[in-house]
């Protein structure tokens, strides 16, 4: 299954992706509003004995994190029942999330 979602997130806003599958690959892309520079990262989501766990597999850790509320980053993580994305970059950003699972 492949899913894709484009989100416009204000600073400090959390977006719900609606992606509830507990294993797969998450591709995250954005074009920084301030500079127009593109950034991307690959996350792996795996089921650790019933607990969905996110790992930052590839990408620039300067812009991405897998921990909620990490400042100055786009945070991608599992919360309760789905993958969520949090914008902590300081400006409104357009973030594309693609899920392969």
C-alpha positions in Angstrom: 0.0 0.0 0.0 1.3 3.5 -0.8 -0.3 6.6 0.7 0.5 10.2 0.2 -0.5 13.3 2.1 0.4 17.0 1.7 0.1 19.1 4.9 0.4 22.8 5.5 1.5 23.1 9.1 2.0 26.3 11.0 4.9 26.5 13.4 4.3 24.3 16.5 1.3 22.6 14.7 0.9 18.8 14.7 -0.6 17.1 11.7 -2.4 13.8 11.8 -1.5 11.7 8.7 -4.3 9.2 9.1 -1.8 6.5 8.4 -2.5 3.7 10.9 -0.5 0.8 9.5 2.2 -0.1 12.1 5.1 -1.1 9.8 6.5 0.5 6.7 8.7 3.3 5.2 7.9 7.0 5.6 9.3 9.5 3.2 9.1 13.1 4.3 9.8 16.1 2.0 9.6 19.8 2.4 10.8 23.0 0.7 11.9 25.4 3.4 9.7 28.5 3.2 12.5 30.8 4.2 15.1 29.7 1.6 13.3 27.5 -1.0 15.8 24.7 -0.3 14.4 21.2 -0.5 15.0 18.7 2.4 13.9 15.1 2.8 14.3 12.1 5.1 13.4 8.5 5.2 11.9 7.0 8.4 11.3 3.3 9.1 8.3 2.3 11.2 8.5 -1.2 12.8 6.4 -3.1 15.3 8.5 -3.7 18.4 6.5 -6.3 20.3 3.2 -4.4 19.8 4.7 -0.9 20.1 5.1 0.9 16.7 8.6 2.5 16.7 9.9 5.1 14.4 13.6 5.3 13.3 15.2 8.1 11.3 16.9 6.0 8.7 18.3 8.5 6.2 18.3 12.3 5.9 19.6 15.4 7.5 19.2 15.3 11.3 19.5 19.0 11.3 15.9 19.3 10.0 14.2 16.0 11.1 13.6 14.2 14.4 11.6 11.3 15.6 10.9 12.8 19.0 7.8 15.0 19.7 8.5 18.7 20.6 12.1 18.7 19.4 12.7 22.3 18.6 13.8 23.6 15.2 12.9 20.4 13.4 10.1 18.4 11.6 9.3 15.7 14.1 7.8 12.4 12.7 6.6 9.9 15.2 3.9 7.3 16.1 1.3 8.6 18.6 -1.6 6.5 19.9 -2.9 5.2 16.6 -1.2 6.8 13.7 1.9 8.6 12.3 2.0 12.3 13.2 4.1 15.1 11.9 5.0 18.2 14.0 6.4 21.4 12.5 8.9 23.1 14.9 10.8 25.0 12.2 9.6 28.5 13.1 7.5 29.2 10.0 4.6 27.7 8.2 5.8 24.8 6.0 4.3 22.5 3.3 5.3 19.0 4.2 4.6 15.9 2.0 4.4 12.5 3.7 4.5 9.3 1.6 4.0 5.9 3.2 5.0 2.6 1.8 3.8 -0.4 3.7 
